Amino acid sequence: MLREGERISNKGMPLSELQLLAPVPFPSSCRDGYAFRQHVAAARKNRKVEMIPEFDQYPVFYFTNHHSIQGPGDVRCMPDHFEKLDFELEAAIVICKHGRNIKAEEADEYIGGLMIMNDLSARKLQMEEMLLNLGPAKGKDFSTAIGPWLVTLEELEAFVVPCKENHVGKSWNLAMKCWVNGVQVSEGNLE
């Protein structure tokens, strides 16, 4: 029997009885972008350093461990990673065809869909690693949770909004929310 508000899979089974997998379980690569200027500016301000003038000139990202992709549900990692475990609620853009140095005006042609991504971080370990001046390593590469759904651009047409001034391509008015142990802890909008 279904509880109030419970969803049904397309096979007629309650989703609560299924283990959902990552929509793209074995990507050939996964890059995490340093995408939102406001986020970067706020983080630098908190560390009492100036904003990087070159930020708008280059697509800044790092290669995260594409072998650590997991779907929604329980986080799987080493026990000590749970000490100061943190996440960032993000949107993932899935690229569906090969490209290199793609012009912003042509980017939509390469997008297979969008999905939620939670970039997980073991902050205690990450803080220790950052003392070595090589950036985060093991504190970042143990898990990236994606999904539960991959939504195509065609499915998102009703949510398209004008992009920001001096930008090209599409923007979407899409609410994002994250729950931990049944408690909502984060929300945002892709807009």
Secondary structure, DSSP 8 states (H G I E B T S, - for coil): ---TT--B-TTS-BGGGS----SSSS-S--EEE---HHHHHHHHHHTT----GGGGGS--EEE--GGGEE-SSS----GGGGTTEEEEEEEEEEE-S--SS--GGGGGGGEEEEEEEEEEEEHHHHHHHHTTTS--STTTSS-EEE-S--B-TTTTGGGEE---TT--S-EE--EEEEEETTEEEEEEE--
